[in-house]
Amino acid sequence: MRELIDDPFYETIRNYDRCIIDYCLIKDDTPHQGKRSHKEAVLFAMLKVIERDIDTELKAEIKYCRKIEDEPFPWYLDIGKAQAHQINASTLLHIPEILRTNRVGQRFYDCGLPDSLKGEQIPYWYAFWETPHTSGYGPDEFRIVNSVLFPEGTDKLEIYEWSTDWSNYFDDGHEWWGTACWSVYDKRMDRYIVIMASTTD
């Protein structure tokens, strides 16, 4: 597997600097093997997230000309614990109707919001624009990002939603805001997209 680092999507998502989602676009030169390939893509993506985090720490040390005193974040993952179930594209890409917005900017929707304390994972739209510190994004930005993420359309996507109990990447989100992990195999483009989110205030 290799990351498609030159894909136009990465240039697009850089324009959304308040987005807290970790995306990873992946090409696998071996034949697609269903759920097994998805799990390999999720593991690959998590290792990329860890690599990016370590790189950010090293750049901070260089920029500020000092050694960061804390030890590197003690990453933990056990992909064997990860469980998944298949969902369809309309579930992943669902956009709720915004019924109203109050004077402080809080939005009210035509659907209930997830309860992370009950183990409910957040939907993709929520991960994109309902961040703890308001992103300012909404349905229009969500559509734009996904049109670049899935340039050949969404009718040939194979999607799994994964549990989030297999890495401490998700610990912050488990505290309150929520967590999410999806793997998408785009049959038209023969590539995987892993979407992960976890944060707290």
C-alpha positions as CSV (number, residue, x, y, z in Angstrom):
1,M,0.0,0.0,0.0
2,R,1.1,3.6,-0.6
3,E,-0.4,7.0,0.1
4,L,-1.6,9.0,-2.9
5,I,0.1,12.1,-1.7
6,D,-0.2,13.9,-5.0
7,D,-4.0,13.5,-5.2
8,P,-5.8,16.9,-5.8
9,F,-7.9,16.1,-2.7
10,Y,-5.0,16.9,-0.3
11,E,-4.6,20.4,-1.9
12,T,-8.4,20.9,-1.5
13,I,-8.5,19.9,2.2
14,R,-5.7,22.2,3.0
15,N,-8.1,25.0,2.3
16,Y,-10.2,23.8,5.2
17,D,-7.7,24.3,8.0
18,R,-10.3,24.0,10.8
19,C,-11.3,20.5,9.6
20,I,-10.2,18.0,12.3
21,I,-10.7,14.9,10.2
22,D,-7.7,12.7,9.3
23,Y,-8.0,11.6,5.7
24,C,-5.8,9.1,4.0
25,L,-6.0,8.1,0.3
26,I,-4.4,4.8,-0.5
27,K,-3.5,2.7,-3.5
28,D,-3.0,-1.0,-3.1
29,D,-1.3,-2.9,-5.9
30,T,-2.6,-6.2,-4.7
31,P,-6.2,-7.4,-5.7
32,H,-9.1,-6.2,-3.5
33,Q,-10.0,-8.8,-0.9
34,G,-13.1,-7.3,0.6
35,K,-13.1,-6.5,4.3
36,R,-9.6,-7.8,4.8
37,S,-8.3,-5.1,2.4
38,H,-10.3,-2.5,4.2
39,K,-8.7,-3.5,7.5
40,E,-5.3,-3.3,6.0
41,A,-6.1,0.2,4.7
42,V,-7.3,1.3,8.1
43,L,-4.1,0.1,9.8
44,F,-2.0,1.8,7.0
45,A,-3.9,5.0,7.6
46,M,-3.4,5.0,11.3
47,L,0.3,4.4,10.9
48,K,0.4,7.4,8.6
49,V,-1.4,9.5,11.2
50,I,1.2,8.5,13.8
51,E,4.0,9.3,11.3
52,R,2.5,12.8,10.7
53,D,2.2,13.4,14.4
54,I,5.9,12.5,15.0
55,D,6.9,14.7,12.1
56,T,5.0,17.6,13.5
57,E,6.7,17.2,16.9
58,L,10.1,17.1,15.2
59,K,9.4,20.2,13.1
60,A,8.3,22.0,16.3
61,E,11.6,21.1,18.0
62,I,13.5,22.5,15.0
63,K,11.3,25.7,14.7
64,Y,11.7,26.6,18.3
65,C,15.3,25.4,18.6
66,R,14.6,23.4,21.7
67,K,14.0,19.8,22.7
68,I,10.4,19.1,23.7
69,E,10.7,17.8,27.3
70,D,7.8,15.4,27.1
71,E,8.3,11.9,25.7
72,P,6.6,11.3,22.4
73,F,3.0,10.5,22.6
74,P,2.7,6.8,23.6
75,W,0.8,5.5,20.6
76,Y,-1.1,2.3,21.1
77,L,-3.0,0.3,18.5
78,D,-4.3,-3.2,18.2
79,I,-6.0,-3.6,14.8
80,G,-7.0,-7.1,15.7
81,K,-9.7,-5.6,18.0
82,A,-11.2,-3.5,15.3
83,Q,-14.7,-4.6,14.3
84,A,-16.7,-3.3,11.3
85,H,-20.0,-3.4,9.6
86,Q,-20.8,-2.4,6.0
87,I,-22.9,0.8,5.3
88,N,-24.0,2.4,2.1
89,A,-22.9,5.7,0.5
90,S,-26.1,7.5,1.3
91,T,-25.6,6.7,5.0
92,L,-22.0,7.9,5.0
93,L,-22.7,11.1,3.0
94,H,-26.0,12.0,4.6
95,I,-26.6,15.7,5.1
96,P,-29.2,16.6,7.7
97,E,-31.6,19.5,7.3
98,I,-30.7,22.5,9.5
99,L,-34.1,23.5,11.0
100,R,-32.8,26.7,12.7
101,T,-29.7,28.4,14.1
102,N,-29.9,30.3,17.3
103,R,-28.2,33.7,18.0
104,V,-25.0,32.1,19.2
105,G,-24.7,30.0,16.1
106,Q,-25.9,26.6,17.5
107,R,-27.6,24.6,14.8
108,F,-30.7,22.4,15.3
109,Y,-31.2,19.5,13.0
110,D,-34.0,17.2,11.8
111,C,-32.2,14.3,13.5
112,G,-30.9,13.4,16.9
113,L,-27.2,13.9,17.7
114,P,-25.0,11.0,18.7
115,D,-24.2,10.3,22.3
116,S,-20.5,9.3,22.6
117,L,-20.9,8.5,26.2
118,K,-23.3,5.7,25.1
119,G,-20.7,4.5,22.5
120,E,-22.5,6.0,19.5
121,Q,-20.1,7.0,16.8
122,I,-20.6,10.4,15.2
123,P,-21.7,10.7,11.6
124,Y,-19.4,12.0,8.9
125,W,-21.2,15.3,8.5
126,Y,-20.9,15.9,12.2
127,A,-17.2,15.2,12.2
128,F,-16.7,17.6,9.4
129,W,-18.6,20.7,10.7
130,E,-19.8,20.2,14.3
131,T,-16.4,20.4,15.9
132,P,-15.9,21.4,19.5
133,H,-14.5,24.8,18.5
134,T,-16.8,25.9,15.7
135,S,-15.4,25.3,12.3
136,G,-17.7,27.6,10.4
137,Y,-18.3,24.9,7.8
138,G,-21.6,23.5,6.8
139,P,-23.4,21.5,4.1
140,D,-21.9,23.5,1.2
141,E,-18.3,22.9,2.2
142,F,-19.1,19.3,3.0
143,R,-20.4,18.8,-0.6
144,I,-17.4,20.5,-2.1
145,V,-14.9,18.4,-0.2
146,N,-16.7,15.2,-1.0
147,S,-17.0,16.0,-4.7
148,V,-13.2,16.2,-4.8
149,L,-12.8,13.1,-2.6
150,F,-15.1,11.0,-4.9
151,P,-14.6,12.6,-8.3
152,E,-16.1,9.6,-10.2
153,G,-19.3,9.6,-8.1
154,T,-20.5,7.5,-5.2
155,D,-22.5,4.7,-6.8
156,K,-19.5,2.3,-6.7
157,L,-18.3,2.7,-3.2
158,E,-17.8,-0.1,-0.7
159,I,-17.9,1.3,2.8
160,Y,-17.2,-0.1,6.3
161,E,-17.7,1.7,9.6
162,W,-15.1,0.6,12.2
163,S,-15.2,0.4,15.9
164,T,-12.9,2.9,17.7
165,D,-11.7,0.8,20.7
166,W,-8.5,-0.3,19.1
167,S,-6.2,2.7,19.3
168,N,-5.6,5.5,21.8
169,Y,-5.9,7.9,18.8
170,F,-9.6,7.8,19.7
171,D,-9.3,8.4,23.5
172,D,-9.9,12.2,23.3
173,G,-13.1,11.7,21.4
174,H,-14.3,9.1,23.8
175,E,-14.2,11.7,26.5
176,W,-17.0,13.7,25.0
177,W,-17.2,14.9,21.4
178,G,-17.1,11.5,19.7
179,T,-15.1,9.3,17.4
180,A,-15.4,7.9,13.9
181,C,-13.6,5.6,11.5
182,W,-14.6,4.6,8.0
183,S,-12.9,2.9,5.1
184,V,-14.1,3.3,1.6
185,Y,-13.1,1.3,-1.4
186,D,-13.8,3.3,-4.6
187,K,-14.3,0.6,-7.2
188,R,-14.2,3.1,-10.1
189,M,-10.8,4.5,-9.0
190,D,-9.4,1.3,-7.4
191,R,-8.4,3.2,-4.3
192,Y,-9.1,3.3,-0.6
193,I,-10.1,6.3,1.5
194,V,-9.8,6.1,5.3
195,I,-11.6,8.8,7.2
196,M,-11.0,9.1,11.0
197,A,-11.9,11.7,13.6
198,S,-11.4,12.1,17.3
199,T,-10.9,15.2,19.4
200,T,-12.0,17.0,22.6
201,D,-12.4,20.5,23.8
